[in-house]
Amino acid sequence: MNPDKFISLFADDGYFLDMASGQKWTGAELRQPVEGLASTFPDMHRELLHVYSTSEEVVVVELRLQGTHEGDFHTPAGVLSATGKKFDVPCCDVFHVRDDKVRSFHCYNMRSIWLDQLGA
């Protein structure tokens, strides 16, 4: 949950795409999703289930997003105020990496499950 460290992992033209919302961040914008998640879910962590390397440039990670809803969560339907509820959401991340830098990061999280667990 360190925005500067997160940004440093990306190539200059690299991007992060949240598939559930369609939001895409590049360059300095890459800090926005990290800062947003940190303020909404300060104890958020990822349980890595499996890591697959399909080639030298593609890494696929099956994981679970886990934490507690402690701040405003911006959703397509509006803002969901903190509920204090815990969540455990399945997710799959696909990274394209070249020269030790992320070129693209596609996050496939189960937003419907996430919102259901938070009581939305």
N, CA and C atoms as a LAMMPS dump frame, in Angstrom:
ITEM: TIMESTEP
0
ITEM: NUMBER OF ATOMS
360
ITEM: BOX BOUNDS ff ff ff
-5.0000000000000000e+02 5.0000000000000000e+02
-5.0000000000000000e+02 5.0000000000000000e+02
-5.0000000000000000e+02 5.0000000000000000e+02
ITEM: ATOMS id mol type element x y z
1 1 1 N 0.826 -1.19 0
2 1 2 C 0 0 0
3 1 3 C 0.872 1.256 0
4 2 1 N 2.037 1.143 -0.641
5 2 2 C 2.973 2.261 -0.739
6 2 3 C 2.918 2.818 -2.167
7 3 1 N 2.278 3.99 -2.355
8 3 2 C 2.105 4.52 -3.719
9 3 3 C 3.41 4.733 -4.474
10 4 1 N 4.439 5.241 -3.801
11 4 2 C 5.715 5.486 -4.488
12 4 3 C 6.352 4.181 -4.949
13 5 1 N 6.314 3.169 -4.108
14 5 2 C 6.874 1.863 -4.468
15 5 3 C 6.082 1.252 -5.624
16 6 1 N 4.749 1.375 -5.551
17 6 2 C 3.88 0.843 -6.594
18 6 3 C 4.222 1.469 -7.943
19 7 1 N 4.314 2.79 -7.988
20 7 2 C 4.632 3.497 -9.236
21 7 3 C 6 3.081 -9.769
22 8 1 N 6.954 2.858 -8.878
23 8 2 C 8.318 2.514 -9.309
24 8 3 C 8.389 1.169 -10.029
25 9 1 N 7.378 0.331 -9.876
26 9 2 C 7.359 -0.981 -10.518
27 9 3 C 6.95 -0.918 -11.985
28 10 1 N 6.401 0.234 -12.424
29 10 2 C 5.854 0.365 -13.768
30 10 3 C 6.835 1.007 -14.747
31 11 1 N 6.749 0.558 -15.999
32 11 2 C 7.481 1.21 -17.084
33 11 3 C 6.868 2.592 -17.291
34 12 1 N 7.599 3.474 -17.965
35 12 2 C 7.096 4.829 -18.202
36 12 3 C 5.732 4.831 -18.891
37 13 1 N 5.498 3.875 -19.779
38 13 2 C 4.212 3.802 -20.478
39 13 3 C 3.298 2.722 -19.904
40 14 1 N 3.642 2.198 -18.732
41 14 2 C 2.843 1.15 -18.106
42 14 3 C 1.532 1.683 -17.56
43 15 1 N 0.579 0.778 -17.371
44 15 2 C -0.719 1.185 -16.851
45 15 3 C -1.33 0.099 -15.968
46 16 1 N -2.316 0.512 -15.173
47 16 2 C -3.11 -0.366 -14.325
48 16 3 C -4.564 -0.201 -14.747
49 17 1 N -5.234 -1.314 -15.063
50 17 2 C -6.629 -1.295 -15.491
51 17 3 C -7.449 -2.163 -14.55
52 18 1 N -8.413 -1.537 -13.87
53 18 2 C -9.355 -2.265 -13.021
54 18 3 C -10.495 -2.716 -13.919
55 19 1 N -10.553 -4 -14.214
56 19 2 C -11.516 -4.513 -15.181
57 19 3 C -12.957 -4.369 -14.692
58 20 1 N -13.189 -4.445 -13.384
59 20 2 C -14.546 -4.363 -12.848
60 20 3 C -15.165 -2.982 -13.057
61 21 1 N -14.351 -1.95 -12.944
62 21 2 C -14.879 -0.582 -13.071
63 21 3 C -14.548 0.06 -14.422
64 22 1 N -13.536 -0.488 -15.095
65 22 2 C -13.081 0.102 -16.347
66 22 3 C -12.126 1.265 -16.144
67 23 1 N -11.773 1.559 -14.901
68 23 2 C -10.844 2.669 -14.633
69 23 3 C -9.424 2.263 -14.98
70 24 1 N -8.698 3.227 -15.573
71 24 2 C -7.319 2.987 -16.003
72 24 3 C -6.448 4.134 -15.509
73 25 1 N -5.276 3.773 -14.988
74 25 2 C -4.339 4.764 -14.475
75 25 3 C -2.976 4.572 -15.118
76 26 1 N -2.302 5.691 -15.427
77 26 2 C -0.952 5.678 -15.978
78 26 3 C -0.117 6.729 -15.252
79 27 1 N 1.187 6.624 -15.375
80 27 2 C 2.099 7.634 -14.82
81 27 3 C 1.815 7.948 -13.364
82 28 1 N 1.795 9.235 -13.034
83 28 2 C 1.577 9.677 -11.65
84 28 3 C 0.188 9.297 -11.144
85 29 1 N -0.775 9.064 -12.071
86 29 2 C -2.125 8.644 -11.672
87 29 3 C -2.115 7.304 -10.948
88 30 1 N -1.065 6.504 -11.151
89 30 2 C -1.001 5.172 -10.55
90 30 3 C -1.086 5.208 -9.028
91 31 1 N -0.793 6.347 -8.433
92 31 2 C -0.867 6.432 -6.969
93 31 3 C -2.321 6.495 -6.491
94 32 1 N -3.251 6.95 -7.35
95 32 2 C -4.652 7.137 -6.957
96 32 3 C -5.327 5.867 -6.443
97 33 1 N -5.266 4.744 -7.159
98 33 2 C -5.954 3.561 -6.627
99 33 3 C -5.338 3.055 -5.327
100 34 1 N -4.035 3.18 -5.197
101 34 2 C -3.367 2.731 -3.972
102 34 3 C -3.788 3.607 -2.798
103 35 1 N -3.765 4.918 -2.998
104 35 2 C -4.168 5.834 -1.926
105 35 3 C -5.644 5.646 -1.581
106 36 1 N -6.483 5.459 -2.597
107 36 2 C -7.906 5.257 -2.359
108 36 3 C -8.184 3.998 -1.563
109 37 1 N -7.538 2.912 -1.935
110 37 2 C -7.735 1.657 -1.21
111 37 3 C -7.193 1.749 0.209
112 38 1 N -6.065 2.423 0.387
113 38 2 C -5.464 2.546 1.718
114 38 3 C -6.358 3.342 2.663
115 39 1 N -7.046 4.37 2.147
116 39 2 C -7.907 5.169 3.018
117 39 3 C -9.242 4.475 3.284
118 40 1 N -9.707 3.662 2.345
119 40 2 C -10.985 2.968 2.495
120 40 3 C -10.837 1.663 3.26
121 41 1 N -9.752 0.958 2.988
122 41 2 C -9.491 -0.356 3.595
123 41 3 C -8.059 -0.377 4.154
124 42 1 N -7.796 0.308 5.268
125 42 2 C -6.418 0.463 5.744
126 42 3 C -5.701 -0.848 6.08
127 43 1 N -6.444 -1.902 6.358
128 43 2 C -5.804 -3.189 6.655
129 43 3 C -5.846 -4.149 5.466
130 44 1 N -6.152 -3.628 4.289
131 44 2 C -6.28 -4.485 3.108
132 44 3 C -4.972 -5.211 2.818
133 45 1 N -5.128 -6.482 2.509
134 45 2 C -3.975 -7.291 2.12
135 45 3 C -4.427 -8.31 1.078
136 46 1 N -3.459 -8.954 0.495
137 46 2 C -3.726 -9.928 -0.555
138 46 3 C -3.193 -11.285 -0.137
139 47 1 N -4.065 -12.277 -0.199
140 47 2 C -3.64 -13.648 0.033
141 47 3 C -3.368 -14.258 -1.338
142 48 1 N -2.098 -14.488 -1.642
143 48 2 C -1.732 -15.066 -2.934
144 48 3 C -1.986 -16.564 -2.901
145 49 1 N -2.781 -17.041 -3.855
146 49 2 C -3.132 -18.459 -3.913
147 49 3 C -2.232 -19.215 -4.885
148 50 1 N -2.064 -18.652 -6.081
149 50 2 C -1.224 -19.275 -7.107
150 50 3 C -0.592 -18.183 -7.962
151 51 1 N 0.652 -18.414 -8.368
152 51 2 C 1.341 -17.504 -9.285
153 51 3 C 1.796 -18.339 -10.47
154 52 1 N 1.417 -17.888 -11.666
155 52 2 C 1.75 -18.601 -12.897
156 52 3 C 2.549 -17.682 -13.808
157 53 1 N 3.586 -18.216 -14.41
158 53 2 C 4.328 -17.479 -15.419
159 53 3 C 4.088 -18.195 -16.735
160 54 1 N 3.347 -17.532 -17.635
161 54 2 C 3.007 -18.166 -18.905
162 54 3 C 4.079 -17.961 -19.958
163 55 1 N 4.943 -17.009 -19.727
164 55 2 C 6.079 -16.747 -20.602
165 55 3 C 7.014 -15.842 -19.814
166 56 1 N 8.058 -15.388 -20.454
167 56 2 C 8.965 -14.489 -19.748
168 56 3 C 8.304 -13.155 -19.448
169 57 1 N 7.234 -12.825 -20.165
170 57 2 C 6.642 -11.502 -20.019
171 57 3 C 5.252 -11.48 -19.393
172 58 1 N 4.659 -12.631 -19.109
173 58 2 C 3.303 -12.658 -18.555
174 58 3 C 3.288 -13.407 -17.231
175 59 1 N 2.692 -12.769 -16.216
176 59 2 C 2.524 -13.382 -14.903
177 59 3 C 1.052 -13.254 -14.523
178 60 1 N 0.464 -14.367 -14.106
179 60 2 C -0.933 -14.401 -13.682
180 60 3 C -0.959 -14.797 -12.21
181 61 1 N -1.712 -14.031 -11.401
182 61 2 C -1.78 -14.291 -9.968
183 61 3 C -3.236 -14.485 -9.558
184 62 1 N -3.541 -15.656 -8.987
185 62 2 C -4.836 -15.88 -8.349
186 62 3 C -4.677 -15.461 -6.895
187 63 1 N -5.634 -14.66 -6.413
188 63 2 C -5.507 -14.152 -5.051
189 63 3 C -6.858 -13.85 -4.447
190 64 1 N -6.836 -13.459 -3.193
191 64 2 C -8.018 -12.997 -2.481
192 64 3 C -7.678 -11.648 -1.875
193 65 1 N -8.552 -10.666 -2.086
194 65 2 C -8.423 -9.356 -1.45
195 65 3 C -9.158 -9.442 -0.115
196 66 1 N -8.49 -9.034 0.956
197 66 2 C -9.083 -9.169 2.29
198 66 3 C -8.835 -7.9 3.103
199 67 1 N -9.775 -7.582 3.961
200 67 2 C -9.616 -6.422 4.819
201 67 3 C -10.92 -6.013 5.465
202 68 1 N -10.944 -4.751 5.954
203 68 2 C -12.093 -4.201 6.662
204 68 3 C -12.458 -2.858 6.053
205 69 1 N -13.753 -2.625 5.881
206 69 2 C -14.258 -1.392 5.265
207 69 3 C -14.303 -0.277 6.312
208 70 1 N -13.308 0.628 6.27
209 70 2 C -13.17 1.678 7.283
210 70 3 C -13.355 3.096 6.745
211 71 1 N -13.574 3.259 5.444
212 71 2 C -13.722 4.595 4.858
213 71 3 C -14.68 4.573 3.685
214 72 1 N -14.929 5.729 3.089
215 72 2 C -15.839 5.828 1.952
216 72 3 C -15.322 5.012 0.774
217 73 1 N -16.222 4.218 0.193
218 73 2 C -15.903 3.375 -0.96
219 73 3 C -16.707 3.907 -2.138
220 74 1 N -16.009 4.427 -3.127
221 74 2 C -16.665 4.994 -4.301
222 74 3 C -17.019 3.862 -5.262
223 75 1 N -18.306 3.749 -5.573
224 75 2 C -18.813 2.7 -6.458
225 75 3 C -19.583 3.354 -7.605
226 76 1 N -19.884 2.609 -8.659
227 76 2 C -20.675 3.183 -9.755
228 76 3 C -22.045 3.705 -9.287
229 77 1 N -22.573 3.135 -8.201
230 77 2 C -23.888 3.546 -7.694
231 77 3 C -23.79 4.691 -6.681
232 78 1 N -22.583 5.126 -6.372
233 78 2 C -22.401 6.192 -5.394
234 78 3 C -21.405 5.783 -4.323
235 79 1 N -21.382 6.555 -3.254
236 79 2 C -20.423 6.314 -2.175
237 79 3 C -21.051 5.426 -1.103
238 80 1 N -20.335 4.377 -0.743
239 80 2 C -20.745 3.501 0.351
240 80 3 C -19.907 3.88 1.561
241 81 1 N -20.564 4.454 2.573
242 81 2 C -19.846 4.858 3.791
243 81 3 C -19.343 3.628 4.535
244 82 1 N -18.336 3.836 5.368
245 82 2 C -17.711 2.752 6.12
246 82 3 C -18.757 1.909 6.849
247 83 1 N -18.604 0.595 6.732
248 83 2 C -19.524 -0.331 7.393
249 83 3 C -18.841 -1.095 8.529
250 84 1 N -17.511 -1.101 8.532
251 84 2 C -16.779 -1.891 9.519
252 84 3 C -16.778 -3.376 9.2
253 85 1 N -17.371 -3.759 8.069
254 85 2 C -17.456 -5.173 7.695
255 85 3 C -16.16 -5.652 7.06
256 86 1 N -15.876 -6.919 7.298
257 86 2 C -14.72 -7.565 6.679
258 86 3 C -15.12 -8.088 5.302
259 87 1 N -14.131 -8.205 4.415
260 87 2 C -14.377 -8.756 3.091
261 87 3 C -13.276 -9.732 2.722
262 88 1 N -13.618 -10.646 1.833
263 88 2 C -12.701 -11.669 1.327
264 88 3 C -13.142 -11.939 -0.109
265 89 1 N -12.484 -11.299 -1.075
266 89 2 C -12.958 -11.255 -2.456
267 89 3 C -11.987 -11.959 -3.395
268 90 1 N -12.493 -12.888 -4.227
269 90 2 C -11.632 -13.522 -5.217
270 90 3 C -11.188 -12.516 -6.274
271 91 1 N -9.975 -12.722 -6.763
272 91 2 C -9.396 -11.793 -7.729
273 91 3 C -8.367 -12.545 -8.579
274 92 1 N -8.137 -12.033 -9.771
275 92 2 C -7.084 -12.551 -10.633
276 92 3 C -6.393 -11.358 -11.28
277 93 1 N -5.092 -11.299 -11.175
278 93 2 C -4.311 -10.212 -11.763
279 93 3 C -3.434 -10.756 -12.88
280 94 1 N -3.392 -10.012 -13.979
281 94 2 C -2.556 -10.391 -15.12
282 94 3 C -1.57 -9.252 -15.378
283 95 1 N -0.289 -9.583 -15.322
284 95 2 C 0.78 -8.603 -15.524
285 95 3 C 1.555 -8.935 -16.789
286 96 1 N 1.852 -7.903 -17.577
287 96 2 C 2.808 -8.016 -18.675
288 96 3 C 4.043 -7.251 -18.224
289 97 1 N 5.16 -7.947 -18.194
290 97 2 C 6.402 -7.38 -17.657
291 97 3 C 7.497 -7.471 -18.707
292 98 1 N 8.249 -6.382 -18.842
293 98 2 C 9.412 -6.38 -19.725
294 98 3 C 10.513 -5.574 -19.06
295 99 1 N 11.722 -6.095 -19.099
296 99 2 C 12.878 -5.43 -18.49
297 99 3 C 12.606 -5.081 -17.027
298 100 1 N 11.991 -6.027 -16.303
299 100 2 C 11.703 -5.889 -14.869
300 100 3 C 10.742 -4.754 -14.532
301 101 1 N 9.961 -4.301 -15.495
302 101 2 C 8.977 -3.242 -15.261
303 101 3 C 7.605 -3.694 -15.776
304 102 1 N 6.551 -3.307 -15.055
305 102 2 C 5.191 -3.649 -15.445
306 102 3 C 4.778 -2.776 -16.627
307 103 1 N 4.378 -3.415 -17.712
308 103 2 C 3.865 -2.713 -18.893
309 103 3 C 2.347 -2.569 -18.773
310 104 1 N 1.699 -3.624 -18.249
311 104 2 C 0.261 -3.556 -18.014
312 104 3 C -0.1 -4.451 -16.832
313 105 1 N -1.095 -4.004 -16.092
314 105 2 C -1.614 -4.725 -14.931
315 105 3 C -3.128 -4.686 -15.049
316 106 1 N -3.726 -5.838 -15.339
317 106 2 C -5.182 -5.953 -15.452
318 106 3 C -5.683 -6.689 -14.21
319 107 1 N -6.518 -6.024 -13.43
320 107 2 C -7.057 -6.586 -12.192
321 107 3 C -8.5 -7.004 -12.419
322 108 1 N -8.781 -8.299 -12.259
323 108 2 C -10.128 -8.851 -12.422
324 108 3 C -10.657 -9.205 -11.026
325 109 1 N -11.215 -8.207 -10.327
326 109 2 C -11.773 -8.49 -9.001
327 109 3 C -13.276 -8.692 -9.119
328 110 1 N -13.824 -9.411 -8.187
329 110 2 C -15.253 -9.719 -8.177
330 110 3 C -15.993 -8.634 -7.393
331 111 1 N -16.174 -7.478 -8.041
332 111 2 C -16.778 -6.324 -7.377
333 111 3 C -18.166 -6.639 -6.82
334 112 1 N -18.953 -7.449 -7.514
335 112 2 C -20.298 -7.775 -7.025
336 112 3 C -20.23 -8.516 -5.693
337 113 1 N -19.284 -9.415 -5.554
338 113 2 C -19.1 -10.135 -4.284
339 113 3 C -18.624 -9.162 -3.217
340 114 1 N -17.695 -8.299 -3.581
341 114 2 C -17.149 -7.302 -2.663
342 114 3 C -18.284 -6.429 -2.105
343 115 1 N -19.105 -5.877 -2.987
344 115 2 C -20.201 -5.011 -2.56
345 115 3 C -21.221 -5.779 -1.717
346 116 1 N -21.503 -7.019 -2.082
347 116 2 C -22.422 -7.825 -1.302
348 116 3 C -21.895 -8.05 0.119
349 117 1 N -20.6 -8.339 0.242
350 117 2 C -20.014 -8.571 1.561
351 117 3 C -20.006 -7.31 2.417
352 118 1 N -19.982 -6.137 1.765
353 118 2 C -20.002 -4.876 2.503
354 118 3 C -21.427 -4.398 2.797
355 119 1 N -22.415 -5.13 2.285
356 119 2 C -23.798 -4.812 2.565
357 119 3 C -24.406 -3.784 1.633
358 120 1 N -23.814 -3.592 0.457
359 120 2 C -24.349 -2.613 -0.501
360 120 3 C -25.557 -3.158 -1.229
